[in-house]
Amino acid sequence: MLIGLCAAILLAGAMYLAQSILVPILFALFSIALVWPMQRRIARVLPDALAMLVTMAGALVTLVGMALLIAWAFGGVGQWIVTNSAQLQMLYAQKLAFLESQGIAVASVFAENFNTRWLVRIAQEVTGRLQGILSFTIVTVVFLVLGLLEVDVVRRQMVRMQGETAPALLRAAAATAQKFRVYMLVRTIMSVVTGLCVWGFASFMGLDLAAEWGVIAFVLNYIPFIGPLIATLFPTIFAILQFASWEVALVVFISLNLIQTISGSYIEPLLAGKTLAVSSFMVLLAVFFGSFLWGIPGAFIGVPVLIAALTICHEFPQSRWVADLLSGRDPGPA
């Protein structure tokens, strides 16, 4: 047990140190599983190279569209803050005066911590993150192109291999790819439903930028648990700024959490059914462990990695008990 624990710690450390190359590879493999059926269908009527280019163009258009949507939504929020800066300054002065009247000295704390150097550090951090996202995208696209070119080659090589390992891995790869597509289909449907519900609720409450909040909820819903939490907190803080009322903000927070809970905890498992066969506890663990190792990309890719690992375990008799134990399915009374 101690040897296994030490090996797990060393493996986690290696995964953390190798994130710059490991995460793009995982994203590329995940993308190959999603787009390969489309490329195979296109290749029936077009040459292989042209089919790959069409597939890559479709994937890039989807990614760019998502990036433009989230940039438009957050840009609208930023524009609203700039336009209503005078109102926000007045609200800030009121709250500051209230805290000062209660004997809580806040002005000195803000003066010490929020200065020009703090803003410069934020700008440098944002610039560094943007550069990291650009390099991550380029490396992922390179691995995706190379992987799409070699899918059939690897499959034929594994078919020619002797023994039971290669056929089991092929079955696991096919089952994993199918589960990935089901996972993304369900996640997309629920993201659309959640975005529409958030937009409708924000419009009903009279919250400004209702369309932007719906888009933010739609995009962030692709990141389990963490994404919906962020999509709930942002409109709540915005409601405090717009209405200057904690009561309205509380209603917004509770209602948005209710929307996220119904969609994520009830409707989504109903749509996914038994196809994914992963316990909710393990999904939450995969999200937070992935974010601990690799940040936001890890929070997204953690669940697909868990699905792939359990699917591979299920194909081998020696490790099938692991997949059964972590599937979340009740076998009934012993």
C-alpha positions, -999 to 999 in steps of 0.1 A, spaced: 0 0 0 28 24 8 46 16 -24 14 23 -43 8 56 -25 44 67 -33 39 57 -69 7 77 -71 24 108 -56 53 105 -80 29 101 -109 9 132 -99 42 151 -96 53 140 -131 19 149 -146 22 184 -130 57 190 -143 48 177 -178 16 197 -181 30 219 -210 32 188 -232 8 163 -216 -23 186 -215 -21 194 -253 -17 157 -261 -48 148 -240 -68 176 -256 -57 164 -291 -67 128 -283 -100 140 -270 -106 161 -301 -96 132 -324 -122 110 -307 -148 137 -314 -140 146 -350 -128 113 -364 -162 100 -374 -169 132 -393 -136 129 -411 -143 93 -420 -176 102 -435 -161 131 -455 -133 109 -467 -159 87 -485 -165 115 -510 -132 135 -508 -95 126 -507 -81 119 -473 -60 151 -471 -89 173 -481 -112 155 -457 -87 162 -429 -86 199 -439 -124 202 -439 -125 185 -405 -99 207 -390 -116 238 -405 -149 228 -388 -131 222 -354 -113 255 -356 -145 274 -366 -162 259 -335 -134 269 -312 -131 304 -326 -168 308 -324 -168 298 -287 -139 322 -280 -156 351 -298 -188 344 -278 -171 345 -244 -151 376 -255 -183 393 -266 -201 385 -233 -173 396 -210 -166 426 -232 -202 437 -228 -199 434 -190 -167 454 -191 -183 481 -212 -213 483 -188 -189 488 -159 -171 516 -177 -203 533 -187 -217 532 -152 -185 540 -134 -200 571 -118 -228 550 -103 -204 524 -91 -182 551 -75 -211 564 -56 -221 530 -44 -185 524 -34 -185 556 -14 -218 547 3 -206 513 14 -172 527 25 -189 554 46 -212 527 62 -182 506 71 -164 536 85 -194 545 107 -193 509 121 -157 514 131 -142 493 103 -113 510 86 -113 499 50 -100 529 31 -64 524 44 -65 488 34 -76 496 -1 -50 523 -4 -22 499 7 -31 470 -15 -48 485 -46 -23 508 -63 -6 512 -97 18 483 -92 -11 460 -84 -27 470 -117 6 465 -136 8 430 -121 -27 422 -132 -19 434 -167 12 413 -168 -7 382 -155 -34 386 -182 -8 390 -209 11 359 -198 -22 339 -197 -31 350 -232 4 340 -245 0 306 -227 -34 300 -243 -20 308 -278 10 285 -274 -13 258 -259 -37 261 -289 -9 259 -314 7 227 -299 -28 211 -296 -36 218 -332 -2 203 -343 -9 171 -323 -44 170 -336 -33 171 -373 -6 145 -368 -30 123 -349 -57 124 -375 -32 114 -401 -22 83 -382 -55 69 -368 -59 43 -395 -22 34 -394 -23 28 -356 -55 8 -359 -41 -15 -386 -9 -20 -366 -28 -30 -335 -50 -54 -355 -19 -72 -366 -5 -76 -331 -7 -110 -314 -24 -116 -280 -54 -103 -262 -40 -69 -252 -43 -52 -286 -80 -62 -293 -89 -51 -258 -73 -18 -263 -91 -14 -296 -124 -21 -280 -116 3 -252 -106 30 -277 -138 26 -297 -160 26 -265 -141 56 -251 -146 76 -283 -183 68 -282 -186 79 -246 -167 111 -254 -192 119 -281 -222 112 -258 -206 132 -230 -200 163 -253 -235 159 -269 -252 159 -235 -230 187 -222 -238 208 -253 -275 202 -250 -275 211 -213 -253 242 -219 -278 255 -244 -307 248 -220 -288 264 -191 -279 295 -212 -315 300 -223 -328 296 -187 -302 321 -174 -311 345 -202 -348 342 -195 -344 346 -157 -321 376 -161 -346 392 -185 -375 385 -160 -355 401 -131 -346 431 -152 -309 424 -149 -289 442 -175 -269 423 -201 -293 393 -199 -280 379 -233 -244 382 -221 -251 363 -189 -268 336 -209 -238 332 -232 -214 331 -202 -235 304 -186 -236 285 -219 -198 285 -224 -188 279 -188 -212 250 -184 -187 229 -204 -165 229 -173 -183 207 -147 -190 222 -112 -164 251 -115 -179 266 -146 -215 268 -133 -203 282 -100 -185 310 -118 -215 316 -141 -236 320 -109 -213 343 -90 -208 368 -118 -245 377 -122 -249 378 -84 -221 404 -80 -235 423 -110 -269 423 -93 -254 440 -62 -238 467 -84 -270 473 -105 -297 472 -78 -276 481 -48 -296 455 -29 -285 424 -11 -320 410 -12 -322 410 -50 -287 396 -52 -297 368 -29 -327 360 -51 -305 360 -82 -279 337 -65 -305 312 -52 -324 311 -85 -293 306 -107 -281 279 -84 -315 262 -87 -312 263 -125 -277 248 -124 -287 221 -99 -317 210 -119 -298 209 -152 -266 194 -138 -279 170 -112 -312 158 -126 -317 164 -163 -281 157 -174 -278 123 -157 -312 114 -172 -299 122 -207 -266 105 -203 -282 74 -188 -259 45 -181 -236 52 -211 -209 70 -191 -212 49 -159 -191 72 -137 -201 81 -101 -208 117 -93 -182 116 -65 -155 106 -90 -166 133 -115 -162 159 -88 -128 145 -78 -116 144 -114 -126 181 -119 -109 194 -88 -79 171 -91 -75 182 -128 -78 218 -119 -52 213 -91 -27 198 -115 -34 218 -147 -57 247 -139 -88 254 -160 -78 231 -189 -74 203 -163 -109 210 -149 -123 204 -184 -102 174 -194 -103 157 -160 -137 140 -166 -128 127 -201 -95 113 -187 -116 95 -159 -140 81 -185 -111 68 -206 -94 52 -176 -125 34 -164 -134 22 -199 -99 7 -203 -102 -9 -168 -135 -25 -178 -120 -42 -209 -95 -62 -188 -107 -89 -163 -79 -81 -138 -90 -44 -135 -127 -47 -142 -135 -44 -105 -121 -9 -105 -145 2 -132 -174 -15 -114 -165 1 -81 -163 36 -95 -192 34 -119 -217 46 -94 -242 19 -104 -261 0 -77 -258 -38 -84 -287 -44 -60 -287 -64 -27 -260 -90 -23 
